[in-house]
């Protein structure tokens, strides 16, 4: 639901649509570019207005593309991407045509170029430092999303498992430390007829400590491999694929 600032723009948009369908691209651009709220100040947290303006600039780029002016189309799409990097449609209801296909292809190429430039600026030390702080962060920084989320997921599971096993160990350890002299049953230990509480509590503590240390070791191994992962990977390779619709 758009804010009231856009409520009276339907007539203007319909006029621009009619001009576009008639092939009067200059009139369509002139009409749409004079929407009252297009160039106003966007409130910092008002995402709906930002997205709405991104869609209008998408349409302005599409109109330029339909008229054969790729340079101006690119300028409009630069603003659209600035407002909403994920924008892929406009506000005009004019169906699919070659201009729409070409606009989306140009937009995708611009995203592709921007992403390549961004990933090209990443560094090994920057990635390793991020991975040292948080497993998977460095991979995301380099553009390897699947690897990044994989390291994050495995590390989160192991961290949770270690937390649980560590609590279990501490509980067993406190029980072991609280073993009383009467629990030792020294007479039965000498005769070998029974296992005393001291031994049972010690063995339980030892077992749980081993389990906690094993999980902690696995977590450390994943953490280290996540940091060293950057020795074999560089920035992600960005591929370009144009959507059909």
C-alpha positions as CSV (number, residue, x, y, z in Angstrom):
1,X,0.0,0.0,0.0
2,X,1.6,3.2,-1.1
3,X,1.5,6.4,0.9
4,X,-1.0,9.2,0.2
5,X,1.7,11.2,-1.6
6,X,1.1,8.9,-4.6
7,X,-2.6,8.6,-4.4
8,X,-3.4,11.2,-7.2
9,X,-0.8,10.0,-9.7
10,X,-3.0,7.3,-11.4
11,X,-4.2,9.7,-14.0
12,X,-0.6,10.8,-14.9
13,X,0.6,7.2,-15.1
14,X,-2.3,6.2,-17.4
15,X,-1.5,9.2,-19.6
16,X,2.1,8.0,-19.9
17,X,1.0,4.5,-20.6
18,X,-1.3,5.7,-23.5
19,X,1.6,7.8,-24.9
20,X,3.9,4.8,-24.8
21,X,1.5,2.5,-26.5
22,X,1.0,5.1,-29.2
23,X,4.8,5.2,-29.8
24,X,5.0,8.8,-28.5
25,X,8.0,8.1,-26.3
26,X,8.9,11.8,-25.8
27,X,5.4,12.5,-24.4
28,X,5.5,9.4,-22.3
29,X,8.8,10.4,-20.8
30,X,7.7,14.0,-20.3
31,X,4.5,13.0,-18.5
32,X,6.1,10.3,-16.3
33,X,9.1,12.4,-15.3
34,X,6.9,15.1,-14.0
35,X,5.2,13.1,-11.3
36,X,4.9,15.5,-8.4
37,X,6.7,13.3,-5.8
38,X,9.4,11.8,-8.1
39,X,12.3,14.1,-7.1
40,X,11.1,15.0,-3.6
41,X,13.1,14.1,-0.5
42,X,12.7,10.5,0.4
43,X,12.4,9.9,4.2
44,X,15.4,7.8,5.4
45,X,13.3,4.8,6.6
46,X,10.5,5.0,4.0
47,X,11.3,2.0,1.8
48,X,7.9,1.9,0.0
49,X,8.6,5.4,-1.4
50,X,12.1,4.4,-2.4
51,X,11.0,1.3,-4.2
52,X,8.2,3.2,-5.9
53,X,10.6,5.8,-7.3
54,X,13.0,3.0,-8.4
55,X,10.1,1.5,-10.4
56,X,9.4,4.9,-12.0
57,X,13.0,5.3,-13.0
58,X,12.9,1.8,-14.4
59,X,10.0,2.9,-16.6
60,X,11.9,6.1,-17.6
61,X,14.8,3.9,-18.7
62,X,12.5,1.6,-20.6
63,X,11.0,4.6,-22.4
64,X,14.5,5.8,-23.4
65,X,15.3,2.2,-24.5
66,X,12.2,2.1,-26.7
67,X,13.2,5.4,-28.3
68,X,16.7,4.0,-29.0
69,X,18.5,6.2,-26.5
70,X,20.6,3.7,-24.6
71,X,22.8,6.4,-22.9
72,X,19.8,8.1,-21.3
73,X,18.3,4.7,-20.4
74,X,21.5,3.9,-18.6
75,X,21.4,7.1,-16.6
76,X,17.8,6.4,-15.5
77,X,18.6,2.9,-14.5
78,X,21.6,4.1,-12.4
79,X,19.2,6.0,-10.3
80,X,16.8,3.1,-10.2
81,X,19.5,0.8,-8.9
82,X,20.6,3.4,-6.4
83,X,17.1,3.5,-4.9
84,X,16.5,-0.3,-5.1
85,X,19.3,-2.6,-6.2
86,X,16.7,-5.4,-6.8
87,X,14.4,-3.4,-9.0
88,X,13.3,-5.3,-12.1
89,X,9.9,-3.8,-13.1
90,X,8.1,-0.5,-13.5
91,X,4.8,1.0,-12.5
92,X,3.3,1.2,-16.0
93,X,1.0,-1.6,-17.0
94,X,2.0,-1.9,-20.7
95,X,2.8,-5.6,-21.1
96,X,6.0,-7.1,-22.4
97,X,7.9,-5.8,-25.4
98,X,11.4,-5.7,-26.8
99,X,12.2,-2.5,-24.8
100,X,11.4,-4.3,-21.5
101,X,13.6,-7.2,-22.5
102,X,16.4,-4.8,-23.4
103,X,16.0,-2.7,-20.3
104,X,16.2,-5.8,-18.1
105,X,19.3,-7.0,-20.0
106,X,20.9,-3.6,-19.5
107,X,20.0,-3.6,-15.9
108,X,21.4,-7.0,-15.4
109,X,24.6,-6.1,-17.1
110,X,25.0,-3.0,-14.8
111,X,24.4,-5.2,-11.7
112,X,27.0,-7.7,-13.1
113,X,29.6,-4.9,-13.6
114,X,29.0,-3.4,-10.2
115,X,29.3,-6.8,-8.5
116,X,32.5,-7.6,-10.3
117,X,34.0,-4.2,-9.3
118,X,32.9,-4.8,-5.7
119,X,34.4,-8.3,-5.5
120,X,37.5,-7.1,-7.3
121,X,38.2,-4.8,-4.4
122,X,38.1,-7.6,-1.8
123,X,41.4,-8.8,-0.4
124,X,42.7,-12.0,1.1
125,X,43.4,-10.4,4.4
126,X,40.0,-8.8,4.6
127,X,38.3,-12.1,3.9
128,X,40.5,-14.0,6.4
129,X,40.0,-11.4,9.1
130,X,36.3,-11.5,8.7
131,X,36.3,-15.3,8.8
132,X,38.4,-15.2,12.0
133,X,35.7,-13.1,13.6
134,X,32.7,-15.1,12.3
135,X,32.9,-18.3,10.2
136,X,31.5,-17.7,6.7
137,X,31.6,-13.9,6.8
138,X,34.8,-13.9,4.7
139,X,33.2,-16.1,2.1
140,X,30.2,-13.9,1.9
141,X,32.6,-10.9,1.6
142,X,34.2,-12.6,-1.4
143,X,30.9,-13.5,-3.0
144,X,30.8,-17.2,-2.2
145,X,27.3,-17.3,-0.6
146,X,26.9,-21.1,-0.5
147,X,30.3,-21.6,1.1
148,X,29.7,-18.7,3.5
149,X,26.3,-19.9,4.7
150,X,27.6,-23.5,4.9
151,X,30.4,-22.5,7.3
152,X,28.0,-20.4,9.3
153,X,25.5,-23.2,9.6
154,X,28.0,-25.9,10.6
155,X,29.6,-23.6,13.1
156,X,26.3,-22.6,14.6
157,X,25.3,-26.3,15.0
158,X,28.7,-27.2,16.6
159,X,28.6,-24.2,18.9
160,X,25.2,-25.1,20.1
161,X,26.3,-28.7,20.6
162,X,29.3,-27.6,22.5
163,X,27.2,-25.4,24.7
164,X,24.9,-28.3,25.6
165,X,27.7,-30.8,26.2
166,X,29.7,-28.2,28.3
167,X,26.7,-27.7,30.6
168,X,26.3,-31.4,30.9
169,X,30.0,-31.7,31.8
170,X,29.9,-29.0,34.4
171,X,26.8,-30.6,36.0
172,X,28.6,-33.9,36.2
173,X,31.8,-32.2,37.6
174,X,29.9,-30.4,40.3
175,X,28.3,-33.7,41.3
176,X,31.7,-35.4,41.4
177,X,33.2,-32.6,43.5
178,X,30.3,-33.0,45.9
179,X,30.9,-36.7,46.5
180,X,31.1,-37.3,50.3
181,X,33.5,-39.5,52.2
182,X,30.6,-41.9,53.1
183,X,29.9,-42.3,49.4
184,X,33.3,-43.8,48.8
185,X,32.3,-47.2,50.4
186,X,36.0,-48.1,50.9
187,X,35.2,-51.4,52.5
188,X,33.3,-52.6,49.5
189,X,35.9,-51.2,47.1
190,X,38.6,-53.3,48.9
191,X,36.5,-56.4,48.7
192,X,35.7,-55.6,45.0
193,X,32.0,-56.3,45.6
194,X,30.6,-52.9,44.5
195,X,31.4,-49.8,42.5
196,X,31.4,-46.7,44.7
197,X,29.7,-43.3,44.0
198,X,33.1,-41.6,43.7
199,X,34.2,-43.8,40.8
200,X,30.8,-43.6,39.1
201,X,30.8,-39.8,39.3
202,X,34.4,-39.6,38.1
203,X,33.8,-41.8,35.1
204,X,30.6,-39.8,34.2
205,X,32.5,-36.5,34.5
206,X,35.4,-37.9,32.4
207,X,33.0,-39.1,29.7
208,X,31.2,-35.8,29.4
209,X,34.4,-33.9,29.4
210,X,35.6,-36.0,26.5
211,X,32.4,-35.4,24.6
212,X,32.5,-31.6,25.2
213,X,36.2,-31.5,24.1
214,X,35.4,-33.5,21.0
215,X,32.7,-31.1,19.9
216,X,34.9,-28.1,20.8
217,X,37.7,-29.6,18.7
218,X,35.4,-30.1,15.7
219,X,34.3,-26.5,16.1
220,X,37.9,-25.3,16.2
221,X,38.7,-27.4,13.1
222,X,35.8,-25.9,11.1
223,X,36.7,-22.4,12.3
224,X,40.3,-22.9,11.2
225,X,39.4,-24.5,7.8
226,X,37.0,-21.5,7.2
227,X,40.0,-19.1,7.7
228,X,42.4,-21.2,5.5
229,X,39.7,-21.6,2.9
230,X,40.8,-18.3,1.4
231,X,44.1,-19.8,0.4
232,X,42.3,-21.7,-2.4
233,X,39.5,-19.4,-3.4
234,X,39.5,-15.9,-4.7
235,X,36.6,-13.6,-5.4
236,X,33.5,-15.4,-6.8
237,X,33.2,-15.5,-10.6
238,X,30.1,-13.5,-11.6
239,X,28.1,-15.0,-14.5
240,X,25.6,-13.1,-16.6
241,X,22.2,-14.6,-17.5
242,X,19.4,-12.7,-18.9
243,X,15.9,-13.7,-17.6
244,X,13.3,-14.7,-20.2
245,X,10.4,-12.9,-18.5
